[in-house]
Amino acid sequence: MARTIISTNTKWERTFGYSRAVRAGDRVFVAGTTAVDESGAVTGEGDPYAQTSAVLNKIAAALAQAGASMRDVVRTRMYVTDMAHSEAVGRAHGEFFSEIRPAATMVQVVKLIDPRLLVEIEVDAVVV
């Protein structure tokens, strides 16, 4: 089975030893993704909806690099720092996945790597 690594070449990938996404055969696994842009700035600071939209756009780009699309997503995992943001996060998620409707999980976590980050999302996709 062929294995393809998708990298965004951030310092964190090399330091922590991970990839933005990995494609193995017909499956694509996208690592936990946050609303941090290429320069390291937080996108949508204080706005869970804006952060979720930014995250899902980053995920879509990683999937495209792996030869997949959001239509191939079968599972999402959303980690939020405050469940009070669930409606905003869910609304943005729904805008991307209303027709696809992957299996989804949302859990509250104590914190993410940067206190300005409100949501982190990972996805699994199967390319058919």
N, C-alpha and C positions, 0 to 999 in steps of 0.2 A: 504494500500500500504506500502510495506516495505521500510525503509529508512536506507541506509548504509553510514556511514561517512568514508572517506578515509583521513588519516592523514599522514604527513611526520614528525610529531613531532618536527617541528621547533618552536623556541620561538615565532615567529610572529603569528603562528596559535593560540596559547593560548592567547597572548597579545591582538591581534586584534579580536579574536573570530570568526575565520573562519576555513574551512577545505580545503585541496587541491582539493578534489572532493566530491560530494554527489551523490549517486545513489538513485533514487526514482522510484520504479517500473522498467520500461524498459528504463528510461532516466538517463543519467549521465551528470552532470554539473561540468566542471573542472574550478576552479578559475583562475584568472589572474596569469600567470606563467612567471617567469623571469629566466635569465641565472645565477642563484646563486646556487652553489653546497651545499652539506650538511654541509660543514664547514663555509659557509657564504661568500666564495670567488666568485667573478664574473668570469664566464667562457667566454672566447672569448672577453675579453676587447678590445674595439675599432673596433670589427669586427661584423657587423650586420648579416652576413650570419652564422658565427659560433655561435652567440648567438641564432639565430632563430633555428638552428639545435639542440642546447642544450635544448632549451625550448621544442621543439616538442618531443624530447626523454623523457624529464621529464613527459610531458603530456601522452605519450604512456605508461609509467610505471604506472601512476595514473589510467589510463583507465584499464590497465590489473588488477590492484588491485580491481577494481570495477566490474570485469568480462566482460569487453568490450575491444575493440581494435580500432585502428585508422580507420579501415574500417567502424565502427559504427558512425563516426563523421558526423554530418549533418550541423554544423555551426561552423565557426571560426571567432574570432574577434582579429585583430592585431592592437596593439597600438605602433606606432613608434615615436621616438623623433625628427626625421628628415625625411621628405618624400623623401629626396635624397637617403635614404637607401631602398626605396620601391623595387627596382629591386633585391637587394641581399636578402631581407626578402622574397619577392615573389618567388625567385628561390628555396630557402630552403623549403618554404611551398609547392611548386610544386613537389619537390622530395618526399615528404611524401604523397601528396594528388592528384597526377596527374590522377590517375584512379578513385579515390573516388569523387573528385570535390565537396566538400561541399559548401554551401552558405558561402561567405566570405566577411568580411569587413576589410578595413585597414584605419585607421585614424591617423593623426598626433596629438600628445599631447604635451603640454608645457614641461613636464618632468615626469620621473618616480621616484620611491622612492629613487633611488641611481643614481647620475648623470652618472655613468659608464654604466648603463643599457640603451640599445638602443631600445629594443622591449619587449613587454609583450603580451602574447597571452592567450585567454580563448577559450574553446570549449564546445559545447553541442553535445551529442551523444545519439542515440536511438539504443538499442540492440534489434535486431529482430531475 
